[in-house]
Amino acid sequence: MAKPDNRADNVEKLQDNIQNTIRNFREGQEYLSEHADEITGEEKRQIEEKNARRLDSIRGFREEVKDEAADRQS
């Protein structure tokens, strides 16, 4: 038997995900600035690409929060 869809805490979980992703983004940015002279161009590219994906994830999470909040009001 399938579990019932419990969406009661989805907004809180999404907000946690947003905070964690923002923290990881900032850590990536700090790493790039603090180790600019020590890392290879490839490593820099990888971190920049990962941070771009993080920004996309944050946008997506925020859209989901809006959707969930609207569902709560219905």
N, C-alpha and C positions, 0 to 999 in steps of 0.2 A: 504494500500500500504506500502510495506517495505521501510525503510530508505535506501538510498544508502550507500555503504560501504565507509566511509571516513576514510582513514588510515593516513591522512596527519600528525597528531600529535601523532601517536602511539609511536614513539621512545621517544618523550618527556614524555609521560605518563608513559611509562615503566621505564624511568630513574628516574622519581619521585618515582615510586614504589620501585625501588632499593634503593634510598636514605632513604625512610621511613623505609624499612625493615632493612637496615643497622643500622639506628638509634635505632630501637626497639631491635635489637640484642645486640648492645652495652649497652643499658639500662638494658637488662636482665643480661648481664655479670657483669655490675657494681653492680647491686642489689645482685647478688650472692656473689661478693667479699666483699661488704660493710656489708652484713647482714648474713654472713656465720654462725655466732654463734647464730643467732636468728631464723633461719628458720628450718623447719622440713626436714627430708630426703625426704619426699614425695613432699614438695614444691620445693626443689632443683631439684628433678627428673623431675618434670613438667616443670620447667623453662629450664632445659637442653634439654628436648625433644622439647620444643617450639623453642628454639634457633637452634636446628638441622633442624627443618622444615623450619625455616627462611633461613638458609644457602642453603637448597635445592631450596627454592623460588628464592633466589638471583641468583643462577646458571641458573634456568629456565628463569628468566627475562632477563639475559644477552644473553642467546641463542635467545630469541625472538627479542632482540634489533639487533643482528646480522642478523637475518632473515629479519626484517623490513628494515634495512639499505641496504641489498642486493636487496630487492624489489624496493626500491627507485631508485637504480642505473639501473634497467632493463627498 
